[in-house]
Amino acid sequence: MFSKPKSEPNTGQTTLGAATQPVSFAAPAADPRRSVLHDGIRIEGNWTSDGIVDFGGTIVGDLTADTIILTKTGKITGNIRARHVTIEGTVNGSISAYTLSISAGAEVQADIGAQEVAIDFGAKVNGVLSITGKKQQA
């Protein structure tokens, strides 16, 4: 029969039977959070994440994250704000990012502000595009 693990006071270790194992409370920095939402998901309202969002559903609202990957089945009607954005699906709203990649087959009806933009041949883009570029250091 197994006994419940006991915490030793002030040691940061867990005791299970006679064995003592270190306990780690922090997630590794190289393993950011990732949310994966496939087609069939529908969100009405704003959504914010501090990690990577791999989105293939439909959202009517704003989507804010560190990295947003809108898959071919993804549709966003609202504003996108992220450091890195990849669009393979459909966007109707605005996009604010440091880096933006729009893939072939994507449909974007949005005002775009980004430092770096890559648009593949075959993407449909309509809106105001403002590319700020990387800032030069003096």
trRosetta pair geometry for C-beta under 8 A, 3 or more apart (Angstrom, degrees):
i j d omega theta_ij theta_ji phi_ij phi_ji
3 6 7.9 -16 131 -27 112 97
3 16 7.6 166 72 -154 86 62
3 17 6.8 134 39 -69 111 67
5 14 4.7 6 178 -180 128 116
5 15 6.7 151 -161 71 74 46
5 16 5.0 -39 -104 -82 90 87
6 14 7.3 145 72 -162 38 67
6 15 5.0 -23 65 61 90 101
7 13 8.0 146 -150 84 59 43
7 14 6.2 -43 -98 -108 59 70
7 15 7.7 163 -103 16 11 83
8 11 4.1 -4 97 30 117 131
8 13 5.5 2 35 70 122 88
8 14 7.5 -171 2 -107 86 20
8 15 5.7 88 -45 -24 102 112
8 20 7.6 4 -18 -132 142 115
12 22 6.8 9 123 -151 95 78
12 23 5.8 -144 169 51 65 95
13 20 5.2 28 158 -179 136 100
13 21 6.5 160 -162 79 89 34
13 22 5.6 -60 -106 -104 85 43
13 23 6.0 169 -120 -4 27 91
14 20 7.4 161 80 -153 40 58
14 21 5.7 -21 61 64 89 87
14 23 5.1 92 -21 -61 100 115
15 19 7.5 157 -154 84 56 44
15 20 5.4 -27 -101 -101 73 77
16 19 5.6 -19 69 67 84 93
16 21 6.8 1 14 9 109 112
27 31 6.1 -115 167 80 99 104
27 33 7.9 42 129 -58 169 80
28 31 4.5 64 72 16 100 107
32 51 4.7 161 156 -139 97 97
32 52 5.8 100 105 -14 119 99
32 66 7.1 -94 -177 69 148 151
32 67 8.0 89 106 19 151 120
33 49 7.0 -138 104 179 123 105
33 50 6.6 66 42 79 130 79
33 51 3.0 -134 74 -46 86 158
33 52 6.9 -178 96 26 55 70
34 51 5.7 -114 -67 141 36 128
34 52 4.4 -12 -111 67 78 107
34 53 7.8 177 -158 -79 53 26
34 54 6.6 22 -178 -5 98 108
35 49 5.6 -112 3 -117 135 158
35 51 6.7 127 -10 78 85 111
35 52 7.1 -176 27 92 64 56
35 53 5.0 -9 63 -115 106 69
35 54 6.9 -173 91 30 53 69
35 55 7.9 22 105 -69 99 80
35 65 7.9 -122 35 -117 118 145
36 54 4.5 -7 -112 67 72 115
37 41 4.5 -75 179 46 106 166
37 53 7.4 -9 14 -170 106 88
37 54 7.1 163 28 89 59 62
37 55 5.2 5 61 -123 105 64
37 56 6.3 -167 104 36 62 70
37 57 5.0 -59 139 -1 108 117
38 41 6.5 116 67 -9 45 109
38 56 4.6 -10 -145 64 41 128
38 57 6.7 75 102 -54 26 86
38 71 7.9 -16 -128 42 58 152
38 73 7.4 30 -176 75 65 139
39 56 4.8 -69 -45 135 65 104
39 57 5.9 151 -122 -93 30 55
39 71 7.9 -102 -48 85 88 125
39 73 3.9 -56 -73 144 119 147
39 74 7.7 -123 -82 -66 76 51
40 57 6.4 -71 59 -110 38 98
41 56 7.4 93 31 76 109 69
41 57 3.1 -79 70 -83 87 155
41 58 7.2 179 93 31 59 60
42 57 6.0 -143 -68 170 38 117
42 58 4.8 -5 -114 66 77 102
42 59 7.6 169 -160 -82 45 41
43 47 5.9 -2 159 -40 157 130
43 57 6.8 92 -5 105 90 131
43 58 7.2 -177 29 96 64 55
43 59 4.3 -7 65 -114 105 84
43 60 7.3 -170 96 31 60 58
43 61 6.5 -85 123 34 97 123
44 59 7.8 179 -79 -156 30 54
44 60 5.0 -2 -119 59 71 105
44 61 6.4 122 -173 -30 33 117
45 60 7.8 45 -11 83 32 71
45 61 4.6 19 119 -82 13 162
46 61 4.5 -138 -69 166 45 117
46 62 4.4 1 -121 54 99 88
46 63 7.5 -166 -156 -69 61 36
46 64 7.4 15 -179 4 103 101
46 78 7.5 -175 -100 -178 71 152
47 53 7.8 123 119 -124 121 153
47 59 6.6 -87 10 -138 124 142
47 61 6.7 99 -7 100 78 124
47 62 7.5 -168 33 93 54 56
47 63 5.4 0 63 -115 95 70
47 64 7.4 -176 95 33 51 66
48 63 8.0 170 -82 -160 41 39
48 64 4.5 -8 -114 69 81 104
48 65 7.0 168 -161 -72 45 62
49 52 7.8 -65 122 58 132 16
49 53 5.1 133 45 -61 147 111
49 64 7.4 169 29 95 57 59
49 65 4.2 6 64 -110 95 103
49 66 7.3 -87 107 8 83 78
50 65 7.3 -137 -70 -146 8 65
50 66 6.1 44 176 -30 42 109
51 65 6.7 -37 73 -165 38 106
51 66 5.8 -36 -146 28 13 120
51 67 7.4 -41 153 37 46 89
52 65 7.0 97 -133 156 17 130
52 66 6.5 -57 -68 72 51 101
52 67 4.4 -15 -114 69 77 112
52 68 7.9 178 -160 -77 54 28
52 69 7.1 17 -179 -1 96 105
53 63 6.8 -146 99 180 161 116
53 65 4.3 -163 -4 -44 117 172
53 67 7.0 176 26 91 63 59
53 68 5.0 -10 65 -113 104 69
53 69 7.0 -175 94 30 54 67
53 82 7.9 -124 33 -96 110 144
54 69 4.7 -8 -115 65 66 114
54 71 6.9 48 177 -40 79 108
55 59 7.1 -34 -173 -14 141 124
55 63 7.1 -42 -40 -148 167 157
55 68 6.7 -16 10 -163 119 88
55 69 6.9 157 22 80 68 57
55 70 5.4 -25 72 -108 100 61
55 71 6.7 -161 88 8 43 85
55 74 4.8 89 114 -123 83 134
55 76 7.5 57 115 -62 144 109
56 70 7.8 139 -86 -166 43 49
56 71 4.0 -16 -94 50 92 129
56 72 7.6 10 -132 54 97 54
56 73 4.4 41 -175 70 93 105
56 74 4.8 -95 -123 -61 31 86
56 89 7.4 157 -132 -57 53 144
57 73 7.5 8 -77 119 25 100
57 74 6.5 17 42 -117 30 71
57 75 7.7 -78 130 38 39 75
58 74 7.6 170 -78 -157 42 48
58 75 4.6 -4 -114 64 80 104
58 76 7.9 -179 -155 -77 46 37
58 77 8.0 13 -174 4 87 96
59 63 5.8 83 98 -58 159 116
59 75 7.4 177 29 93 57 61
59 76 5.2 -1 62 -117 99 73
59 77 7.2 -164 98 36 56 64
59 78 6.5 -69 120 24 96 130
60 77 4.8 -6 -117 66 70 110
60 78 6.4 130 -172 -39 34 113
61 77 7.9 52 -2 82 34 71
61 78 4.8 4 110 -82 15 162
62 78 4.7 -138 -72 160 43 122
62 79 4.4 -9 -118 58 97 89
62 80 7.5 -174 -159 -73 66 30
62 81 7.1 13 -180 5 109 102
62 93 7.9 175 -101 178 66 154
63 68 6.2 101 128 -117 121 143
63 76 5.9 -78 4 -132 132 134
63 78 6.6 113 -7 90 78 121
63 79 7.6 -169 32 92 59 50
63 80 5.4 -9 67 -112 96 71
63 81 7.6 176 93 31 51 63
63 82 7.8 -21 120 -41 87 113
64 80 7.8 162 -82 -161 47 40
64 81 4.5 -5 -113 66 87 102
64 82 6.7 170 -156 -67 45 73
65 68 5.1 124 55 -65 118 87
65 81 8.0 138 22 87 45 63
65 82 5.0 -1 70 -104 67 115
66 82 6.2 60 132 -155 12 92
66 83 5.5 -11 -169 20 60 112
66 84 7.3 15 143 29 64 89
67 82 6.0 119 -108 175 17 129
67 83 6.5 -43 -72 62 64 90
67 84 4.4 -7 -117 67 86 104
67 85 7.6 -174 -157 -75 51 39
68 80 6.0 -130 66 -162 165 115
68 82 4.5 -174 -4 -17 103 163
68 84 7.4 178 29 95 58 59
68 85 4.9 1 62 -118 99 77
68 86 7.2 -165 99 35 59 61
69 86 4.7 3 -120 60 71 111
69 88 7.7 18 177 3 76 108
70 74 4.0 -144 -170 94 79 146
70 76 6.3 -85 -114 -13 140 118
70 80 7.9 -69 -42 -106 130 148
70 85 7.6 13 -3 -172 101 88
70 86 6.9 -166 30 96 66 61
70 87 5.0 6 55 -123 120 58
70 88 6.0 -170 98 35 70 68
70 89 4.6 -106 147 33 102 106
70 91 6.8 92 90 -60 176 103
70 106 7.9 90 92 -127 113 116
71 74 4.8 113 51 -17 63 108
71 88 5.4 -23 -159 65 29 125
71 89 5.9 47 89 -41 39 114
72 88 4.7 -60 -66 133 59 112
72 89 5.5 137 -160 -80 15 77
72 105 6.6 -9 -124 120 102 132
73 89 6.2 -46 69 -102 18 125
74 88 7.1 84 36 67 108 82
74 89 3.6 -167 67 8 74 161
74 90 7.2 -170 102 35 59 64
75 89 5.8 -116 -66 153 48 126
75 90 4.6 -1 -116 67 79 107
75 91 7.8 -177 -156 -76 46 37
76 80 6.2 61 129 -62 159 108
76 89 7.6 106 -2 93 83 119
76 90 7.3 179 29 97 59 61
76 91 5.0 -2 63 -116 100 75
76 92 7.3 -175 97 33 58 59
76 93 6.5 -74 126 16 94 130
77 92 4.9 -6 -115 67 73 104
77 93 6.1 135 -171 -47 35 110
78 93 4.7 2 101 -94 13 159
79 93 5.0 -139 -70 157 44 126
79 94 4.8 -6 -119 58 87 91
79 95 7.6 -179 -161 -76 59 32
79 96 7.3 12 180 5 102 102
80 85 6.0 91 143 -120 132 143
80 91 6.6 -49 -16 -138 132 134
80 93 6.8 121 -10 87 78 124
80 94 7.1 -155 32 97 68 50
80 95 4.6 -4 64 -115 110 72
80 96 7.0 178 94 30 62 61
80 97 7.3 -13 120 -49 102 107
80 110 7.8 -1 22 -154 107 159
81 96 4.8 -2 -111 65 77 105
81 97 7.4 179 -151 -70 37 64
82 85 5.0 125 65 -65 117 90
82 96 7.9 134 24 86 45 65
82 97 5.4 -1 72 -108 69 98
83 97 6.6 77 162 -156 13 77
83 98 4.9 -5 -164 17 64 118
83 99 7.2 23 148 25 64 84
84 97 6.6 93 -113 -167 13 119
84 98 6.7 -37 -68 60 57 95
84 99 5.0 -2 -117 63 74 103
85 95 6.1 -161 101 -164 170 118
85 97 4.3 -107 3 -85 115 157
85 99 7.2 179 31 94 64 58
85 100 4.9 -5 67 -114 103 75
85 101 7.2 -176 98 30 58 63
85 114 7.8 -111 38 -100 116 133
86 100 7.9 166 -83 -160 35 46
86 101 4.7 -9 -114 66 75 105
86 103 7.0 42 180 -29 89 107
87 91 5.9 -59 -135 -17 135 127
87 95 7.7 -66 -50 -99 136 152
87 100 7.4 8 -3 -171 106 91
87 101 7.1 -178 25 92 67 54
87 102 4.8 -10 63 -115 110 70
87 103 6.6 -158 91 16 56 80
87 106 4.7 92 126 -149 95 149
87 108 6.0 54 137 -74 160 119
87 123 7.9 88 96 -143 107 130
88 103 4.5 0 -103 46 73 136
88 105 6.7 15 -171 84 71 105
88 106 5.5 -119 -149 -78 19 101
89 106 6.4 16 47 -126 16 80
89 107 7.6 -48 150 38 41 78
90 106 7.3 178 -77 -164 40 63
90 107 4.6 -3 -113 66 82 102
90 108 7.6 -172 -151 -76 42 44
91 95 6.6 31 156 -57 157 114
91 106 7.7 9 6 178 96 106
91 107 7.4 180 30 97 58 59
91 108 4.8 9 56 -123 105 74
91 109 6.9 -168 98 40 63 57
91 110 5.2 -24 122 -33 112 136
92 109 4.7 7 -114 66 74 108
92 110 6.7 -167 -140 -64 21 86
93 109 7.9 81 2 90 36 74
93 110 5.4 4 72 -112 46 106
94 110 5.2 158 -104 -168 28 96
94 111 4.7 -17 -118 60 95 86
94 112 7.3 -177 -162 -76 63 38
94 113 7.8 14 177 7 104 93
94 127 7.9 171 -109 -170 63 149
95 100 6.3 90 141 -115 134 140
95 108 7.4 -29 -17 -158 137 126
95 110 5.1 70 -9 135 93 144
95 111 7.6 -172 30 89 65 46
95 112 4.7 -2 62 -116 104 78
95 113 7.3 -177 95 34 62 57
95 114 7.1 -14 121 -49 102 111
96 112 8.0 177 -76 -156 40 45
96 113 5.0 1 -116 64 74 102
96 114 7.3 173 -157 -72 34 68
97 100 4.7 122 70 -63 135 93
97 113 7.7 149 29 89 52 60
97 114 4.7 -2 72 -108 80 105
97 115 7.9 -107 113 18 62 75
98 114 6.5 78 157 -157 8 79
98 115 4.9 -9 -162 22 61 117
98 116 6.9 19 147 25 63 90
99 114 6.6 94 -120 -174 12 120
99 115 6.8 -43 -68 63 55 92
99 116 4.6 -11 -114 68 76 108
99 117 7.8 177 -159 -77 48 37
100 112 6.6 -151 93 -165 177 122
100 114 4.3 -95 -3 -93 117 167
100 116 7.1 173 28 93 64 59
100 117 4.8 -7 68 -113 104 74
100 118 7.2 -176 98 30 58 62
101 117 7.8 168 -81 -159 36 46
101 118 4.7 -5 -116 64 76 106
101 120 7.8 45 179 -26 83 97
102 106 5.0 -132 -173 70 83 148
102 108 5.9 -68 -130 -17 135 143
102 117 7.6 7 0 -171 102 91
102 118 7.1 -174 28 95 64 57
102 119 4.6 0 59 -117 112 72
102 120 6.5 -143 100 18 64 78
102 123 4.6 101 133 -161 107 162
102 125 6.2 54 142 -73 168 122
103 106 5.1 108 62 -27 68 115
103 120 5.2 12 -150 21 37 138
103 123 6.4 140 94 -81 27 115
104 120 4.2 -86 -45 117 75 126
104 121 6.1 0 -95 80 110 54
104 122 3.5 37 -148 72 96 123
104 123 5.7 -107 -106 -50 33 73
105 122 6.0 3 -40 132 54 114
105 123 6.9 -32 34 -95 29 60
106 120 7.8 100 16 47 108 105
106 123 4.7 0 55 -134 92 99
106 124 7.0 -152 98 39 55 66
106 125 7.9 28 101 -67 101 83
107 123 7.8 -169 -75 -168 32 67
107 124 4.7 0 -117 65 69 114
108 112 7.5 31 154 -59 136 124
108 123 7.0 12 8 169 108 108
108 124 6.9 169 29 94 62 62
108 125 4.7 0 66 -115 108 73
108 126 7.1 173 97 30 63 58
108 127 6.9 -80 132 9 91 125
109 126 5.1 -6 -115 67 70 102
109 127 6.2 131 -173 -50 39 109
110 127 4.7 -66 82 -40 30 169
111 127 4.8 -142 -74 175 41 118
111 128 4.6 6 -128 51 90 94
111 129 8.0 -158 -157 -68 50 35
111 130 7.8 20 176 2 87 103
112 117 7.0 81 142 -105 136 139
112 125 7.8 -25 -16 -165 142 121
112 127 6.1 107 -10 99 86 126
112 128 7.1 -168 32 92 63 54
112 129 5.0 -1 62 -116 110 66
112 130 6.7 -177 95 31 61 66
113 130 4.7 -7 -108 69 74 111
113 132 7.2 38 -174 -25 82 108
114 117 5.0 115 78 -65 131 93
114 130 7.7 137 24 85 52 65
114 131 6.2 -20 75 -115 76 65
114 132 7.2 -152 105 19 28 88
115 131 7.2 70 -171 -167 17 67
115 132 5.1 -50 -104 67 61 96
115 133 6.1 -8 -166 129 71 3
115 134 6.0 71 177 -73 119 52
116 131 7.4 59 -107 -153 19 103
116 133 7.5 74 -75 -119 64 39
116 134 7.4 18 -57 -48 101 86
117 129 7.0 -74 15 -165 179 116
117 131 5.3 -102 9 -100 118 114
119 123 5.2 -123 -171 57 88 139
119 125 6.1 -60 -135 -20 140 147
120 123 5.3 103 64 -25 73 111
125 129 7.4 43 149 -66 131 124
132 135 7.8 -14 143 -61 107 80
